[in-house]
């Protein structure tokens, strides 16, 4: 899929996006010079970010595998899914059950167009929709979501390294989004949530300001561990609790070590009561 296939008014290669920067960190090819330049500048202050991105991706894969194998989850809703790469949610889940169903969503038009092209053969079980993760009603009521997800049954919902992309707001900040989503799910559903955190106020301020300027306002903020913990209130958190994600149920596969710890990816998995 080429950029020329995208609506010009919605797509600007000169403005970095978190999805394409993440794609570059993971070794993908669906990124542009502006994304790579932003990564280079970010790495000057937070050089651990590539290892962090790889470990975050692996956390998502382990979490999906655990939910499918140990808890019988057969349908997943992936918020802010990013560009398709290897071992996506549907590939992991369908290794357990070939009929597992997945709805991916992202606000980046490149994600939706490129994703649909790659997943065209999996339309019976997988789809990609273009939507803002804060627009819960649109997401849950979308025809493709309704076609694939049975909300009378438990669902695995992912907010994997995405909440730092939205600002604080009483109506649209992470806690409000989590509440709205939880209200639409039956007990026994699961939420996978993590985000970039730092206990260093200078790091939080630098990255927040840098990414806000680089993405032209399409950013939230780096938060603290206590902020993430608030999203899980009232849920049953799976062992080992809320942790730096490379330590969440490691599977023996060698994980890249962060050479510095100025920020980490922090979160976990929880069951709705």
C-alpha positions as protocol buffer text, in pm:
chain_id: "A"
residue {
  index: 1
  type: UNK
  ca { x: 0 y: 0 z: 0 }
}
residue {
  index: 2
  type: UNK
  ca { x: 147 y: 334 z: -106 }
}
residue {
  index: 3
  type: UNK
  ca { x: 94 y: 674 z: 58 }
}
residue {
  index: 4
  type: UNK
  ca { x: -59 y: 794 z: -270 }
}
residue {
  index: 5
  type: UNK
  ca { x: -357 y: 568 z: -196 }
}
residue {
  index: 6
  type: UNK
  ca { x: -441 y: 773 z: 115 }
}
residue {
  index: 7
  type: UNK
  ca { x: -663 y: 1083 z: 123 }
}
residue {
  index: 8
  type: UNK
  ca { x: -419 y: 1378 z: 92 }
}
residue {
  index: 9
  type: UNK
  ca { x: -609 y: 1594 z: 338 }
}
residue {
  index: 10
  type: UNK
  ca { x: -573 y: 1333 z: 611 }
}
residue {
  index: 11
  type: UNK
  ca { x: -213 y: 1229 z: 555 }
}
residue {
  index: 12
  type: UNK
  ca { x: 99 y: 1439 z: 598 }
}
residue {
  index: 13
  type: UNK
  ca { x: 436 y: 1265 z: 586 }
}
residue {
  index: 14
  type: UNK
  ca { x: 613 y: 1572 z: 726 }
}
residue {
  index: 15
  type: UNK
  ca { x: 443 y: 1535 z: 1066 }
}
residue {
  index: 16
  type: UNK
  ca { x: 563 y: 1241 z: 1279 }
}
residue {
  index: 17
  type: UNK
  ca { x: 307 y: 1010 z: 1436 }
}
residue {
  index: 18
  type: UNK
  ca { x: 349 y: 784 z: 1736 }
}
residue {
  index: 19
  type: UNK
  ca { x: 236 y: 483 z: 1529 }
}
residue {
  index: 20
  type: UNK
  ca { x: 503 y: 533 z: 1262 }
}
residue {
  index: 21
  type: UNK
  ca { x: 775 y: 613 z: 1516 }
}
residue {
  index: 22
  type: UNK
  ca { x: 683 y: 290 z: 1696 }
}
residue {
  index: 23
  type: UNK
  ca { x: 696 y: 107 z: 1363 }
}
residue {
  index: 24
  type: UNK
  ca { x: 1050 y: 237 z: 1306 }
}
residue {
  index: 25
  type: UNK
  ca { x: 1161 y: 131 z: 1653 }
}
residue {
  index: 26
  type: UNK
  ca { x: 1031 y: -220 z: 1580 }
}
residue {
  index: 27
  type: UNK
  ca { x: 1225 y: -237 z: 1253 }
}
residue {
  index: 28
  type: UNK
  ca { x: 926 y: -175 z: 1027 }
}
residue {
  index: 29
  type: UNK
  ca { x: 925 y: -3 z: 688 }
}
residue {
  index: 30
  type: UNK
  ca { x: 603 y: 200 z: 712 }
}
residue {
  index: 31
  type: UNK
  ca { x: 760 y: 523 z: 834 }
}
residue {
  index: 32
  type: UNK
  ca { x: 900 y: 840 z: 685 }
}
residue {
  index: 33
  type: UNK
  ca { x: 1192 y: 1079 z: 722 }
}
residue {
  index: 34
  type: UNK
  ca { x: 1006 y: 1294 z: 975 }
}
residue {
  index: 35
  type: UNK
  ca { x: 935 y: 991 z: 1192 }
}
residue {
  index: 36
  type: UNK
  ca { x: 1297 y: 879 z: 1181 }
}
residue {
  index: 37
  type: UNK
  ca { x: 1422 y: 1230 z: 1258 }
}
residue {
  index: 38
  type: UNK
  ca { x: 1192 y: 1252 z: 1559 }
}
residue {
  index: 39
  type: UNK
  ca { x: 1321 y: 914 z: 1682 }
}
residue {
  index: 40
  type: UNK
  ca { x: 1681 y: 1035 z: 1650 }
}
residue {
  index: 41
  type: UNK
  ca { x: 1608 y: 1345 z: 1859 }
}
residue {
  index: 42
  type: UNK
  ca { x: 1415 y: 1147 z: 2119 }
}
residue {
  index: 43
  type: UNK
  ca { x: 1699 y: 896 z: 2152 }
}
residue {
  index: 44
  type: UNK
  ca { x: 1939 y: 1172 z: 2254 }
}
residue {
  index: 45
  type: UNK
  ca { x: 1753 y: 1210 z: 2583 }
}
residue {
  index: 46
  type: UNK
  ca { x: 1586 y: 869 z: 2628 }
}
residue {
  index: 47
  type: UNK
  ca { x: 1820 y: 621 z: 2456 }
}
residue {
  index: 48
  type: UNK
  ca { x: 1642 y: 319 z: 2601 }
}
residue {
  index: 49
  type: UNK
  ca { x: 1336 y: 367 z: 2384 }
}
residue {
  index: 50
  type: UNK
  ca { x: 1408 y: 104 z: 2117 }
}
residue {
  index: 51
  type: UNK
  ca { x: 1448 y: -173 z: 2374 }
}
residue {
  index: 52
  type: UNK
  ca { x: 1141 y: -41 z: 2554 }
}
residue {
  index: 53
  type: UNK
  ca { x: 934 y: -60 z: 2234 }
}
residue {
  index: 54
  type: UNK
  ca { x: 1041 y: -417 z: 2160 }
}
residue {
  index: 55
  type: UNK
  ca { x: 966 y: -529 z: 2515 }
}
residue {
  index: 56
  type: UNK
  ca { x: 629 y: -359 z: 2504 }
}
residue {
  index: 57
  type: UNK
  ca { x: 537 y: -547 z: 2187 }
}
residue {
  index: 58
  type: UNK
  ca { x: 640 y: -875 z: 2344 }
}
residue {
  index: 59
  type: UNK
  ca { x: 434 y: -796 z: 2654 }
}
residue {
  index: 60
  type: UNK
  ca { x: 128 y: -755 z: 2433 }
}
residue {
  index: 61
  type: UNK
  ca { x: 193 y: -1091 z: 2270 }
}
residue {
  index: 62
  type: UNK
  ca { x: 235 y: -1268 z: 2606 }
}
residue {
  index: 63
  type: UNK
  ca { x: -77 y: -1104 z: 2748 }
}
residue {
  index: 64
  type: UNK
  ca { x: -289 y: -1211 z: 2450 }
}
residue {
  index: 65
  type: UNK
  ca { x: -150 y: -1564 z: 2468 }
}
residue {
  index: 66
  type: UNK
  ca { x: -229 y: -1589 z: 2840 }
}
residue {
  index: 67
  type: UNK
  ca { x: -583 y: -1458 z: 2791 }
}
residue {
  index: 68
  type: UNK
  ca { x: -644 y: -1703 z: 2506 }
}
residue {
  index: 69
  type: UNK
  ca { x: -479 y: -2010 z: 2660 }
}
residue {
  index: 70
  type: UNK
  ca { x: -558 y: -1971 z: 3029 }
}
residue {
  index: 71
  type: UNK
  ca { x: -878 y: -1768 z: 3033 }
}
residue {
  index: 72
  type: UNK
  ca { x: -1058 y: -1876 z: 2716 }
}
residue {
  index: 73
  type: UNK
  ca { x: -1080 y: -1531 z: 2556 }
}
residue {
  index: 74
  type: UNK
  ca { x: -1167 y: -1562 z: 2188 }
}
residue {
  index: 75
  type: UNK
  ca { x: -1238 y: -1200 z: 2093 }
}
residue {
  index: 76
  type: UNK
  ca { x: -1015 y: -897 z: 2124 }
}
residue {
  index: 77
  type: UNK
  ca { x: -1049 y: -522 z: 2072 }
}
residue {
  index: 78
  type: UNK
  ca { x: -712 y: -353 z: 2019 }
}
residue {
  index: 79
  type: UNK
  ca { x: -716 y: 26 z: 2075 }
}
residue {
  index: 80
  type: UNK
  ca { x: -443 y: 224 z: 1902 }
}
residue {
  index: 81
  type: UNK
  ca { x: -313 y: -92 z: 1741 }
}
residue {
  index: 82
  type: UNK
  ca { x: -44 y: 74 z: 1528 }
}
residue {
  index: 83
  type: UNK
  ca { x: 86 y: -58 z: 1199 }
}
residue {
  index: 84
  type: UNK
  ca { x: 65 y: -433 z: 1142 }
}
residue {
  index: 85
  type: UNK
  ca { x: 388 y: -620 z: 1205 }
}
residue {
  index: 86
  type: UNK
  ca { x: 467 y: -983 z: 1281 }
}
residue {
  index: 87
  type: UNK
  ca { x: 286 y: -1166 z: 1561 }
}
residue {
  index: 88
  type: UNK
  ca { x: -9 y: -931 z: 1575 }
}
residue {
  index: 89
  type: UNK
  ca { x: -296 y: -992 z: 1817 }
}
residue {
  index: 90
  type: UNK
  ca { x: -492 y: -1208 z: 1574 }
}
residue {
  index: 91
  type: UNK
  ca { x: -189 y: -1420 z: 1490 }
}
residue {
  index: 92
  type: UNK
  ca { x: -115 y: -1488 z: 1857 }
}
residue {
  index: 93
  type: UNK
  ca { x: -479 y: -1555 z: 1947 }
}
residue {
  index: 94
  type: UNK
  ca { x: -542 y: -1775 z: 1644 }
}
residue {
  index: 95
  type: UNK
  ca { x: -249 y: -1998 z: 1737 }
}
residue {
  index: 96
  type: UNK
  ca { x: -471 y: -2100 z: 2028 }
}
residue {
  index: 97
  type: UNK
  ca { x: -804 y: -2099 z: 1841 }
}
residue {
  index: 98
  type: UNK
  ca { x: -822 y: -2033 z: 1467 }
}
residue {
  index: 99
  type: UNK
  ca { x: -1167 y: -1878 z: 1511 }
}
residue {
  index: 100
  type: UNK
  ca { x: -1049 y: -1604 z: 1747 }
}
residue {
  index: 101
  type: UNK
  ca { x: -1177 y: -1264 z: 1633 }
}
residue {
  index: 102
  type: UNK
  ca { x: -995 y: -932 z: 1651 }
}
residue {
  index: 103
  type: UNK
  ca { x: -1093 y: -571 z: 1582 }
}
residue {
  index: 104
  type: UNK
  ca { x: -800 y: -334 z: 1543 }
}
residue {
  index: 105
  type: UNK
  ca { x: -852 y: 41 z: 1559 }
}
residue {
  index: 106
  type: UNK
  ca { x: -627 y: 341 z: 1517 }
}
residue {
  index: 107
  type: UNK
  ca { x: -671 y: 709 z: 1437 }
}
residue {
  index: 108
  type: UNK
  ca { x: -375 y: 712 z: 1194 }
}
residue {
  index: 109
  type: UNK
  ca { x: -513 y: 674 z: 837 }
}
residue {
  index: 110
  type: UNK
  ca { x: -200 y: 488 z: 727 }
}
residue {
  index: 111
  type: UNK
  ca { x: -274 y: 222 z: 988 }
}
residue {
  index: 112
  type: UNK
  ca { x: -630 y: 165 z: 872 }
}
residue {
  index: 113
  type: UNK
  ca { x: -551 y: 158 z: 500 }
}
residue {
  index: 114
  type: UNK
  ca { x: -235 y: -50 z: 527 }
}
residue {
  index: 115
  type: UNK
  ca { x: -393 y: -280 z: 784 }
}
residue {
  index: 116
  type: UNK
  ca { x: -697 y: -351 z: 569 }
}
residue {
  index: 117
  type: UNK
  ca { x: -472 y: -435 z: 274 }
}
residue {
  index: 118
  type: UNK
  ca { x: -269 y: -682 z: 479 }
}
residue {
  index: 119
  type: UNK
  ca { x: -567 y: -841 z: 650 }
}
residue {
  index: 120
  type: UNK
  ca { x: -796 y: -873 z: 349 }
}
residue {
  index: 121
  type: UNK
  ca { x: -775 y: -1254 z: 363 }
}
residue {
  index: 122
  type: UNK
  ca { x: -879 y: -1257 z: 729 }
}
residue {
  index: 123
  type: UNK
  ca { x: -1201 y: -1055 z: 704 }
}
residue {
  index: 124
  type: UNK
  ca { x: -1402 y: -1341 z: 855 }
}
residue {
  index: 125
  type: UNK
  ca { x: -1217 y: -1302 z: 1185 }
}
residue {
  index: 126
  type: UNK
  ca { x: -1024 y: -974 z: 1168 }
}
residue {
  index: 127
  type: UNK
  ca { x: -1085 y: -612 z: 1073 }
}
residue {
  index: 128
  type: UNK
  ca { x: -928 y: -267 z: 1105 }
}
residue {
  index: 129
  type: UNK
  ca { x: -1131 y: 47 z: 1166 }
}
residue {
  index: 130
  type: UNK
  ca { x: -1018 y: 408 z: 1171 }
}
residue {
  index: 131
  type: UNK
  ca { x: -1132 y: 569 z: 1496 }
}
residue {
  index: 132
  type: UNK
  ca { x: -1021 y: 775 z: 1792 }
}
residue {
  index: 133
  type: UNK
  ca { x: -972 y: 547 z: 2094 }
}
residue {
  index: 134
  type: UNK
  ca { x: -1167 y: 799 z: 2303 }
}
residue {
  index: 135
  type: UNK
  ca { x: -1482 y: 758 z: 2094 }
}
residue {
  index: 136
  type: UNK
  ca { x: -1612 y: 449 z: 2268 }
}
residue {
  index: 137
  type: UNK
  ca { x: -1964 y: 455 z: 2126 }
}
residue {
  index: 138
  type: UNK
  ca { x: -1841 y: 483 z: 1768 }
}
residue {
  index: 139
  type: UNK
  ca { x: -1598 y: 196 z: 1821 }
}
residue {
  index: 140
  type: UNK
  ca { x: -1841 y: -39 z: 1994 }
}
residue {
  index: 141
  type: UNK
  ca { x: -2127 y: 39 z: 1756 }
}
residue {
  index: 142
  type: UNK
  ca { x: -1921 y: 25 z: 1436 }
}
residue {
  index: 143
  type: UNK
  ca { x: -2068 y: -230 z: 1192 }
}
residue {
  index: 144
  type: UNK
  ca { x: -1742 y: -424 z: 1172 }
}
residue {
  index: 145
  type: UNK
  ca { x: -1714 y: -437 z: 1549 }
}
residue {
  index: 146
  type: UNK
  ca { x: -2072 y: -557 z: 1583 }
}
residue {
  index: 147
  type: UNK
  ca { x: -2007 y: -815 z: 1309 }
}
residue {
  index: 148
  type: UNK
  ca { x: -1709 y: -970 z: 1487 }
}
residue {
  index: 149
  type: UNK
  ca { x: -1750 y: -906 z: 1860 }
}
residue {
  index: 150
  type: UNK
  ca { x: -2026 y: -1053 z: 2075 }
}
residue {
  index: 151
  type: UNK
  ca { x: -2042 y: -820 z: 2374 }
}
residue {
  index: 152
  type: UNK
  ca { x: -2262 y: -1063 z: 2566 }
}
residue {
  index: 153
  type: UNK
  ca { x: -1943 y: -1270 z: 2603 }
}
residue {
  index: 154
  type: UNK
  ca { x: -1608 y: -1174 z: 2762 }
}
residue {
  index: 155
  type: UNK
  ca { x: -1373 y: -963 z: 2552 }
}
residue {
  index: 156
  type: UNK
  ca { x: -1003 y: -892 z: 2582 }
}
residue {
  index: 157
  type: UNK
  ca { x: -954 y: -515 z: 2540 }
}
residue {
  index: 158
  type: UNK
  ca { x: -607 y: -376 z: 2478 }
}
residue {
  index: 159
  type: UNK
  ca { x: -474 y: -28 z: 2550 }
}
residue {
  index: 160
  type: UNK
  ca { x: -115 y: -123 z: 2486 }
}
residue {
  index: 161
  type: UNK
  ca { x: 124 y: 173 z: 2511 }
}
residue {
  index: 162
  type: UNK
  ca { x: -134 y: 421 z: 2383 }
}
residue {
  index: 163
  type: UNK
  ca { x: -271 y: 626 z: 2672 }
}
residue {
  index: 164
  type: UNK
  ca { x: 33 y: 854 z: 2670 }
}
residue {
  index: 165
  type: UNK
  ca { x: -97 y: 967 z: 2330 }
}
residue {
  index: 166
  type: UNK
  ca { x: -405 y: 1136 z: 2480 }
}
residue {
  index: 167
  type: UNK
  ca { x: -412 y: 1430 z: 2722 }
}
residue {
  index: 168
  type: UNK
  ca { x: -576 y: 1444 z: 3061 }
}
residue {
  index: 169
  type: UNK
  ca { x: -945 y: 1534 z: 3050 }
}
residue {
  index: 170
  type: UNK
  ca { x: -1239 y: 1467 z: 3278 }
}
residue {
  index: 171
  type: UNK
  ca { x: -1440 y: 1338 z: 2983 }
}
residue {
  index: 172
  type: UNK
  ca { x: -1174 y: 1193 z: 2750 }
}
residue {
  index: 173
  type: UNK
  ca { x: -864 y: 1123 z: 2959 }
}
residue {
  index: 174
  type: UNK
  ca { x: -751 y: 764 z: 3027 }
}
residue {
  index: 175
  type: UNK
  ca { x: -963 y: 710 z: 3343 }
}
residue {
  index: 176
  type: UNK
  ca { x: -1280 y: 824 z: 3162 }
}
residue {
  index: 177
  type: UNK
  ca { x: -1205 y: 606 z: 2859 }
}
residue {
  index: 178
  type: UNK
  ca { x: -1144 y: 302 z: 3081 }
}
residue {
  index: 179
  type: UNK
  ca { x: -1473 y: 360 z: 3265 }
}
residue {
  index: 180
  type: UNK
  ca { x: -1672 y: 391 z: 2942 }
}
residue {
  index: 181
  type: UNK
  ca { x: -1519 y: 76 z: 2798 }
}
residue {
  index: 182
  type: UNK
  ca { x: -1570 y: -121 z: 3119 }
}
residue {
  index: 183
  type: UNK
  ca { x: -1937 y: -23 z: 3122 }
}
residue {
  index: 184
  type: UNK
  ca { x: -1981 y: -184 z: 2780 }
}
residue {
  index: 185
  type: UNK
  ca { x: -1821 y: -515 z: 2880 }
}
residue {
  index: 186
  type: UNK
  ca { x: -1953 y: -815 z: 3071 }
}
residue {
  index: 187
  type: UNK
  ca { x: -1783 y: -943 z: 3390 }
}
residue {
  index: 188
  type: UNK
  ca { x: -1502 y: -1181 z: 3303 }
}
residue {
  index: 189
  type: UNK
  ca { x: -1368 y: -949 z: 3034 }
}
residue {
  index: 190
  type: UNK
  ca { x: -1005 y: -841 z: 3058 }
}
residue {
  index: 191
  type: UNK
  ca { x: -818 y: -515 z: 3007 }
}
residue {
  index: 192
  type: UNK
  ca { x: -452 y: -500 z: 2906 }
}
residue {
  index: 193
  type: UNK
  ca { x: -315 y: -153 z: 2983 }
}
residue {
  index: 194
  type: UNK
  ca { x: 28 y: 5 z: 2999 }
}
residue {
  index: 195
  type: UNK
  ca { x: 195 y: 334 z: 2917 }
}
residue {
  index: 196
  type: UNK
  ca { x: 524 y: 519 z: 2931 }
}
residue {
  index: 197
  type: UNK
  ca { x: 602 y: 638 z: 3282 }
}
residue {
  index: 198
  type: UNK
  ca { x: 887 y: 814 z: 3458 }
}
residue {
  index: 199
  type: UNK
  ca { x: 942 y: 918 z: 3816 }
}
residue {
  index: 200
  type: UNK
  ca { x: 1181 y: 1189 z: 3693 }
}
residue {
  index: 201
  type: UNK
  ca { x: 987 y: 1516 z: 3640 }
}
residue {
  index: 202
  type: UNK
  ca { x: 1248 y: 1649 z: 3396 }
}
residue {
  index: 203
  type: UNK
  ca { x: 1214 y: 1341 z: 3175 }
}
residue {
  index: 204
  type: UNK
  ca { x: 835 y: 1358 z: 3191 }
}
residue {
  index: 205
  type: UNK
  ca { x: 836 y: 1725 z: 3092 }
}
residue {
  index: 206
  type: UNK
  ca { x: 1094 y: 1686 z: 2814 }
}
residue {
  index: 207
  type: UNK
  ca { x: 931 y: 1390 z: 2641 }
}
residue {
  index: 208
  type: UNK
  ca { x: 582 y: 1530 z: 2682 }
}
residue {
  index: 209
  type: UNK
  ca { x: 679 y: 1866 z: 2533 }
}
residue {
  index: 210
  type: UNK
  ca { x: 896 y: 1712 z: 2259 }
}
residue {
  index: 211
  type: UNK
  ca { x: 629 y: 1468 z: 2141 }
}
residue {
  index: 212
  type: UNK
  ca { x: 354 y: 1729 z: 2164 }
}
residue {
  index: 213
  type: UNK
  ca { x: 549 y: 1963 z: 1937 }
}
residue {
  index: 214
  type: UNK
  ca { x: 672 y: 1690 z: 1702 }
}
residue {
  index: 215
  type: UNK
  ca { x: 323 y: 1545 z: 1648 }
}
residue {
  index: 216
  type: UNK
  ca { x: 153 y: 1885 z: 1632 }
}
residue {
  index: 217
  type: UNK
  ca { x: -52 y: 1827 z: 1942 }
}
residue {
  index: 218
  type: UNK
  ca { x: -136 y: 1457 z: 1891 }
}
residue {
  index: 219
  type: UNK
  ca { x: 6 y: 1362 z: 2227 }
}
residue {
  index: 220
  type: UNK
  ca { x: -88 y: 1340 z: 2592 }
}
residue {
  index: 221
  type: UNK
  ca { x: 186 y: 1307 z: 2850 }
}
residue {
  index: 222
  type: UNK
  ca { x: 431 y: 1076 z: 3015 }
}
residue {
  index: 223
  type: UNK
  ca { x: 276 y: 981 z: 3348 }
}
residue {
  index: 224
  type: UNK
  ca { x: 376 y: 816 z: 3676 }
}
residue {
  index: 225
  type: UNK
  ca { x: 316 y: 465 z: 3802 }
}
residue {
  index: 226
  type: UNK
  ca { x: 51 y: 589 z: 4043 }
}
residue {
  index: 227
  type: UNK
  ca { x: -148 y: 730 z: 3750 }
}
residue {
  index: 228
  type: UNK
  ca { x: -153 y: 393 z: 3576 }
}
residue {
  index: 229
  type: UNK
  ca { x: -255 y: 218 z: 3898 }
}
residue {
  index: 230
  type: UNK
  ca { x: -568 y: 434 z: 3916 }
}
residue {
  index: 231
  type: UNK
  ca { x: -697 y: 290 z: 3588 }
}
residue {
  index: 232
  type: UNK
  ca { x: -710 y: -58 z: 3744 }
}
residue {
  index: 233
  type: UNK
  ca { x: -914 y: 35 z: 4051 }
}
residue {
  index: 234
  type: UNK
  ca { x: -1205 y: -203 z: 4110 }
}
residue {
  index: 235
  type: UNK
  ca { x: -1056 y: -477 z: 3889 }
}
residue {
  index: 236
  type: UNK
  ca { x: -883 y: -804 z: 3977 }
}
residue {
  index: 237
  type: UNK
  ca { x: -525 y: -763 z: 3863 }
}
residue {
  index: 238
  type: UNK
  ca { x: -355 y: -1078 z: 3738 }
}
residue {
  index: 239
  type: UNK
  ca { x: -22 y: -1182 z: 3883 }
}
residue {
  index: 240
  type: UNK
  ca { x: 246 y: -1047 z: 3896 }
}
residue {
  index: 241
  type: UNK
  ca { x: 52 y: -721 z: 3932 }
}
residue {
  index: 242
  type: UNK
  ca { x: 146 y: -388 z: 3777 }
}
residue {
  index: 243
  type: UNK
  ca { x: 508 y: -399 z: 3669 }
}
residue {
  index: 244
  type: UNK
  ca { x: 764 y: -290 z: 3414 }
}
residue {
  index: 245
  type: UNK
  ca { x: 626 y: -491 z: 3124 }
}
residue {
  index: 246
  type: UNK
  ca { x: 935 y: -696 z: 3036 }
}
residue {
  index: 247
  type: UNK
  ca { x: 893 y: -863 z: 3378 }
}
residue {
  index: 248
  type: UNK
  ca { x: 527 y: -958 z: 3318 }
}
residue {
  index: 249
  type: UNK
  ca { x: 528 y: -1339 z: 3290 }
}
residue {
  index: 250
  type: UNK
  ca { x: 850 y: -1366 z: 3087 }
}
residue {
  index: 251
  type: UNK
  ca { x: 846 y: -1665 z: 2854 }
}
residue {
  index: 252
  type: UNK
  ca { x: 1216 y: -1740 z: 2831 }
}
residue {
  index: 253
  type: UNK
  ca { x: 1269 y: -1550 z: 2506 }
}
residue {
  index: 254
  type: UNK
  ca { x: 1569 y: -1320 z: 2548 }
}
residue {
  index: 255
  type: UNK
  ca { x: 1445 y: -965 z: 2596 }
}
residue {
  index: 256
  type: UNK
  ca { x: 1657 y: -663 z: 2508 }
}
residue {
  index: 257
  type: UNK
  ca { x: 1778 y: -496 z: 2824 }
}
residue {
  index: 258
  type: UNK
  ca { x: 1723 y: -126 z: 2870 }
}
residue {
  index: 259
  type: UNK
  ca { x: 2066 y: 25 z: 2916 }
}
residue {
  index: 260
  type: UNK
  ca { x: 1912 y: 317 z: 3099 }
}
residue {
  index: 261
  type: UNK
  ca { x: 1595 y: 349 z: 3306 }
}
residue {
  index: 262
  type: UNK
  ca { x: 1494 y: 711 z: 3260 }
}
residue {
  index: 263
  type: UNK
  ca { x: 1150 y: 585 z: 3165 }
}
residue {
  index: 264
  type: UNK
  ca { x: 976 y: 247 z: 3147 }
}
residue {
  index: 265
  type: UNK
  ca { x: 664 y: 88 z: 3009 }
}
residue {
  index: 266
  type: UNK
  ca { x: 442 y: 13 z: 3311 }
}
residue {
  index: 267
  type: UNK
  ca { x: 115 y: -175 z: 3339 }
}
residue {
  index: 268
  type: UNK
  ca { x: -54 y: -512 z: 3355 }
}
residue {
  index: 269
  type: UNK
  ca { x: -367 y: -718 z: 3291 }
}
residue {
  index: 270
  type: UNK
  ca { x: -690 y: -716 z: 3492 }
}
residue {
  index: 271
  type: UNK
  ca { x: -1025 y: -896 z: 3499 }
}
residue {
  index: 272
  type: UNK
  ca { x: -1354 y: -709 z: 3527 }
}
residue {
  index: 273
  type: UNK
  ca { x: -1571 y: -822 z: 3817 }
}
